[in-house]
Amino acid sequence: MEKRGEGTLAIIMLALIQGFLSTGAVEVRPSMNPAVVGASVTLSLSPSTALNGGSWTVGGSLILTWTGAQQAVFPSHTGRATVDVQTGALTLTSVTVADSGLYVVQSVKPQLQAGASLSVYVLISNVTLKANPTDLMEFNSSAVVTCSVSSGSSLSFLWLNSSSEVTGSDRVQITDGNSTLTIVNVTRYDQGPFRCLVINPLSNSTSAPVNFTINYGPDNMALTVNGQNTTSFSVGSNLTLLCSAQSGPEARLQWAFRGETLNTTGPLLELLSVSEKQSGSYSCLASNHRTNVNRNITTNIMVAKSPLSGSEQRRVHVGLLSLLLLVGVLSSLPGKL
């Protein structure tokens, strides 16, 4: 008898097309599918058919039977299942996830067998992220974030970095049914914000963001003088030296001249009306107290007197020529020795 029942169930399941199982033109239609936990669901026959008696099963297990106006509900569904003895419609109250399955109605008068699959889900609520620690060292730390929900069933997890989906790679591992995100050897670009999107067929919800503090640098230093690449300037020029470094947290910048530390910190060093004695090497020293990394960048500045311009040279030549002419005139005067 068990083998015959299994064979009948297999035939029923093979006949399921697009969620419906029917004999002839009769189909079973749930009033909602998928259904949320706690709801009431009615499985009706379409078109409506008058039945004198029959039975309902789920997953091959009896729910109830009826003959005429009499119905008998099996213990598994006592108080939760009723049948319309005229139409054969089955109503389930306070459904649970366990009520998901293939529902089949059978009748002798008229001879009928039809069914449909019903899915019941718990709505998703309170998606939260747990990350510990959140203060990390570039290339030396791993970030681990776990996503959890207060309620929900048949969950799918999707990870987002800002608005982009996070996928697995050599450094990125998504495990525990996709509920845990691990980033190995974090870089400065792994700060986030990271979010977890949880989905099931009835609902979806997104967590609050989590951000990581990535300590890195200083590196990629740059040093310019008056915004130029040139390092030669005339006496009397005003110079502005600008130093930059990529660092998290922001690097402390200290200036030095010819290897001697100056009383100037910050990205700018201003030199007004420079003289030749201010020629030499200028260094910007960058330090990060979190990574304990120190780096520097140096430029050599030459300050010299300006060569004479073309007009100035012409004035000198004219002056010399006048002087020579005067000497010639004086030498030609009587009384020359």
C-alpha positions as CSV (number, residue, x, y, z in Angstrom):
1,M,0.0,0.0,0.0
2,E,2.9,2.4,0.8
3,K,4.4,1.9,-2.7
4,R,1.1,2.5,-4.4
5,G,0.6,5.7,-2.4
6,E,4.1,6.9,-3.3
7,G,3.4,6.1,-7.0
8,T,0.2,8.1,-6.9
9,L,2.0,11.0,-5.3
10,A,4.7,10.9,-7.9
11,I,2.1,11.0,-10.7
12,I,0.4,13.9,-9.0
13,M,3.7,15.8,-8.7
14,L,4.6,15.1,-12.4
15,A,1.3,16.6,-13.4
16,L,2.0,19.8,-11.5
17,I,2.3,22.6,-14.1
18,Q,3.0,26.3,-13.1
19,G,2.0,25.6,-9.5
20,F,-1.3,23.8,-10.3
21,L,-2.3,20.1,-10.3
22,S,-5.6,19.2,-11.9
23,T,-7.8,16.4,-13.2
24,G,-9.5,17.6,-16.3
25,A,-10.3,21.3,-16.2
26,V,-10.4,21.6,-12.4
27,E,-7.6,23.4,-10.6
28,V,-6.8,24.2,-7.0
29,R,-6.1,27.9,-6.3
30,P,-4.8,29.2,-3.0
31,S,-6.2,32.6,-1.9
32,M,-2.6,33.7,-1.4
33,N,0.6,32.1,-2.4
34,P,3.2,32.6,-1.0
35,A,1.5,33.2,2.3
36,V,2.8,34.9,5.4
37,V,3.0,33.1,8.7
38,G,-0.2,33.6,10.8
39,A,-2.4,34.2,7.8
40,S,-5.5,32.3,6.8
41,V,-5.4,30.6,3.4
42,T,-8.3,29.1,1.5
43,L,-7.6,26.5,-1.3
44,S,-10.6,26.6,-3.6
45,L,-11.5,24.6,-6.7
46,S,-11.7,26.5,-10.0
47,P,-14.2,26.3,-11.5
48,S,-16.3,25.8,-8.4
49,T,-17.5,22.2,-8.2
50,A,-20.1,20.6,-6.0
51,L,-18.6,17.7,-4.1
52,N,-20.5,15.1,-2.0
53,G,-17.4,14.1,-0.1
54,G,-13.7,13.7,-0.3
55,S,-10.4,14.3,1.4
56,W,-7.5,16.8,1.6
57,T,-3.9,15.8,2.1
58,V,-0.6,17.7,2.3
59,G,2.6,15.9,1.4
60,G,0.6,12.7,1.4
61,S,-0.6,13.1,5.0
62,L,-4.3,13.4,5.6
63,I,-5.7,16.7,6.9
64,L,-9.4,15.9,6.9
65,T,-12.2,13.9,5.2
66,W,-15.8,14.7,4.7
67,T,-19.0,13.0,3.6
68,G,-22.1,15.1,3.1
69,A,-22.3,17.6,5.9
70,Q,-19.9,15.6,8.2
71,Q,-16.2,16.3,8.3
72,A,-13.4,14.7,10.4
73,V,-10.2,16.7,11.0
74,F,-7.0,14.7,11.8
75,P,-5.1,15.7,15.0
76,S,-2.3,17.4,13.1
77,H,-4.8,20.1,12.0
78,T,-7.4,20.1,14.7
79,G,-8.7,23.6,15.2
80,R,-6.9,24.9,12.1
81,A,-8.6,23.3,9.2
82,T,-12.1,23.3,7.9
83,V,-13.7,22.3,4.6
84,D,-16.7,23.8,2.8
85,V,-18.7,20.6,2.4
86,Q,-20.5,22.0,-0.7
87,T,-17.5,23.2,-2.7
88,G,-14.6,21.2,-1.1
89,A,-12.7,24.4,-0.4
90,L,-10.1,23.9,2.4
91,T,-9.4,26.8,4.8
92,L,-6.3,26.8,7.0
93,T,-5.9,29.3,9.8
94,S,-2.7,30.6,11.5
95,V,-0.5,28.9,8.9
96,T,3.1,28.2,9.7
97,V,6.2,27.5,7.6
98,A,5.5,23.8,8.3
99,D,2.3,24.2,6.3
100,S,4.2,24.6,3.1
101,G,3.7,21.7,0.7
102,L,1.6,20.0,-2.0
103,Y,-2.1,20.1,-1.1
104,V,-4.3,17.5,-2.9
105,V,-8.0,17.1,-2.9
106,Q,-9.7,13.8,-3.9
107,S,-13.4,13.1,-4.5
108,V,-15.3,10.0,-5.6
109,K,-18.5,11.8,-6.5
110,P,-17.7,13.3,-8.9
111,Q,-14.4,11.5,-9.4
112,L,-11.7,14.3,-9.1
113,Q,-8.2,14.8,-8.0
114,A,-6.4,18.1,-8.1
115,G,-3.8,20.0,-6.1
116,A,-1.5,22.9,-5.8
117,S,1.7,23.8,-3.9
118,L,1.6,26.3,-1.1
119,S,4.6,28.2,0.3
120,V,4.5,29.9,3.7
121,Y,7.2,32.3,4.8
122,V,8.1,34.4,7.8
123,L,8.4,38.1,7.1
124,I,12.0,39.5,7.5
125,S,12.6,41.9,10.3
126,N,15.4,43.7,12.1
127,V,18.4,43.0,9.8
128,T,21.6,43.8,11.8
129,L,25.3,43.7,11.2
130,K,28.0,42.7,13.7
131,A,31.6,43.7,13.0
132,N,34.5,43.4,15.4
133,P,36.9,45.0,15.3
134,T,36.3,48.0,13.0
135,D,39.7,49.7,13.4
136,L,42.0,47.9,11.1
137,M,45.6,48.1,9.7
138,E,46.0,48.0,6.0
139,F,47.5,44.8,4.6
140,N,47.7,43.3,8.2
141,S,44.1,43.0,9.3
142,S,40.9,41.1,8.2
143,A,37.4,42.5,8.4
144,V,34.6,40.1,9.4
145,V,31.0,41.1,9.3
146,T,28.0,38.9,10.2
147,C,24.5,39.6,9.1
148,S,21.5,38.3,11.1
149,V,17.7,38.8,11.3
150,S,15.2,38.7,14.2
151,S,12.7,36.8,12.0
152,G,12.5,35.5,8.5
153,S,12.5,32.2,6.6
154,S,14.0,31.0,3.3
155,L,16.6,33.8,3.5
156,S,18.9,35.0,0.7
157,F,21.8,37.4,1.6
158,L,23.3,40.0,-0.6
159,W,26.3,42.2,0.4
160,L,26.7,45.8,-0.8
161,N,29.6,48.2,-0.6
162,S,28.0,51.6,-1.1
163,S,25.7,50.7,-4.0
164,S,27.8,48.0,-5.6
165,E,27.4,44.3,-4.9
166,V,30.2,42.5,-3.1
167,T,31.2,39.2,-4.7
168,G,33.8,36.6,-3.8
169,S,37.5,36.9,-4.8
170,D,40.9,36.0,-3.6
171,R,40.5,38.5,-0.7
172,V,36.8,38.4,-0.2
173,Q,35.0,35.3,1.3
174,I,31.2,35.0,1.7
175,T,30.3,32.1,3.9
176,D,27.7,30.6,6.3
177,G,25.0,30.6,3.7
178,N,26.2,34.1,2.5
179,S,25.5,35.6,5.9
180,T,29.2,36.3,6.8
181,L,31.5,38.5,4.8
182,T,35.3,38.3,5.4
183,I,37.8,40.6,3.7
184,V,41.4,39.4,4.1
185,N,44.3,41.9,4.3
186,V,42.1,45.0,4.0
187,T,43.2,48.0,1.9
188,R,42.3,51.6,2.3
189,Y,39.5,51.0,-0.3
190,D,37.7,48.6,2.0
191,Q,36.3,51.3,4.3
192,G,32.7,50.8,3.2
193,P,29.9,51.5,3.9
194,F,28.9,47.9,3.9
195,R,25.2,46.8,4.1
196,C,23.5,43.4,4.1
197,L,20.3,43.0,2.0
198,V,18.1,40.0,3.1
199,I,15.4,38.7,0.7
200,N,12.7,36.1,0.8
201,P,9.7,35.6,-1.6
202,L,7.5,37.8,0.6
203,S,9.8,40.6,1.9
204,N,13.2,42.2,1.9
205,S,15.1,44.4,4.3
206,T,18.5,46.1,4.5
207,S,20.8,46.6,7.5
208,A,22.2,49.9,8.7
209,P,25.7,50.5,7.3
210,V,29.0,49.5,8.9
211,N,32.2,51.4,8.1
212,F,35.7,50.4,8.8
213,T,38.6,52.6,9.9
214,I,41.6,51.6,7.8
215,N,44.9,52.9,9.1
216,Y,47.4,53.3,6.3
217,G,50.4,55.4,5.0
218,P,51.8,57.9,4.8
219,D,52.7,57.2,1.2
220,N,52.4,58.8,-2.3
221,M,54.0,62.0,-1.1
222,A,54.3,65.1,-3.3
223,L,56.1,68.4,-2.9
224,T,55.7,71.5,-5.1
225,V,57.2,75.0,-4.9
226,N,54.8,77.8,-6.1
227,G,52.8,75.1,-7.8
228,Q,55.6,74.4,-10.2
229,N,58.3,71.8,-10.9
230,T,61.1,74.4,-11.2
231,T,63.4,74.8,-8.2
232,S,65.4,77.9,-9.3
233,F,64.3,81.3,-8.1
234,S,65.6,84.9,-8.0
235,V,66.6,86.7,-4.9
236,G,63.6,88.5,-3.4
237,S,61.1,85.9,-4.6
238,N,58.2,84.8,-2.3
239,L,58.1,80.9,-2.2
240,T,55.2,78.7,-1.1
241,L,56.1,75.0,-0.6
242,L,53.2,72.6,-0.5
243,C,53.5,69.0,0.8
244,S,50.9,66.2,0.6
245,A,50.7,62.6,1.7
246,Q,48.1,59.9,1.5
247,S,47.5,58.7,5.1
248,G,44.8,57.5,7.4
249,P,44.6,59.0,9.9
250,E,45.9,62.3,8.5
251,A,49.7,62.4,8.7
252,R,51.6,65.0,10.8
253,L,53.8,67.1,8.5
254,Q,57.0,68.7,9.7
255,W,59.4,70.8,7.7
256,A,63.2,70.7,7.7
257,F,66.0,72.8,6.0
258,R,69.3,71.3,5.2
259,G,68.5,68.5,7.6
260,E,67.6,70.8,10.5
261,T,64.0,70.7,11.7
262,L,62.1,74.0,11.4
263,N,59.3,75.3,13.7
264,T,56.8,74.8,10.9
265,T,54.2,72.1,10.7
266,G,51.4,71.5,8.3
267,P,51.3,71.2,4.5
268,L,52.5,74.8,3.8
269,L,55.9,76.4,4.2
270,E,56.1,80.1,3.2
271,L,59.4,81.9,2.5
272,L,59.2,85.6,1.9
273,S,61.8,87.7,-0.1
274,V,64.3,84.8,-0.2
275,S,68.1,85.4,-0.3
276,E,70.9,83.3,-1.6
277,K,71.6,81.9,1.8
278,Q,68.2,80.2,1.7
279,S,69.4,77.9,-1.1
280,G,69.5,74.3,-0.1
281,S,67.4,71.2,0.5
282,Y,63.9,71.5,1.9
283,S,62.3,68.3,3.3
284,C,58.7,67.5,4.3
285,L,58.6,64.8,7.0
286,A,55.3,62.8,7.3
287,S,54.4,60.6,10.2
288,N,51.4,58.4,11.2
289,H,51.0,57.7,14.9
290,R,48.7,54.7,14.2
291,T,50.8,52.9,11.6
292,N,54.2,54.1,13.1
293,V,55.3,54.8,9.6
294,N,57.5,57.8,8.8
295,R,58.4,59.0,5.3
296,N,59.9,62.2,3.7
297,I,60.3,64.0,0.5
298,T,63.0,66.5,-0.4
299,T,63.5,69.2,-3.0
300,N,66.6,71.4,-3.6
301,I,66.0,75.1,-4.1
302,M,68.5,77.4,-5.7
303,V,68.2,81.2,-5.0
304,A,70.4,83.4,-7.1
305,K,70.7,87.0,-8.3
306,S,68.8,87.6,-11.5
307,P,70.9,88.0,-14.7
308,L,70.6,91.3,-16.5
309,S,67.6,91.5,-18.9
310,G,68.0,92.5,-22.5
311,S,67.0,96.1,-21.9
312,E,69.3,96.4,-18.9
313,Q,72.2,95.0,-21.0
314,R,71.4,97.6,-23.7
315,R,71.5,100.4,-21.1
316,V,74.9,99.1,-19.9
317,H,76.2,99.0,-23.4
318,V,75.0,102.6,-24.1
319,G,76.6,103.8,-20.9
320,L,80.0,102.2,-21.8
321,L,79.9,103.6,-25.3
322,S,79.2,107.1,-24.0
323,L,82.1,106.7,-21.5
324,L,84.4,105.6,-24.3
325,L,83.4,108.5,-26.5
326,L,84.1,110.9,-23.6
327,V,87.5,109.4,-23.0
328,G,88.3,109.8,-26.7
329,V,87.2,113.4,-26.8
330,L,89.3,114.2,-23.7
331,S,92.3,112.6,-25.2
332,S,92.1,114.7,-28.3
333,L,92.1,118.0,-26.5
334,P,95.3,120.3,-26.6
335,G,97.5,119.9,-23.7
336,K,97.4,116.2,-23.9
337,L,100.4,114.7,-22.1
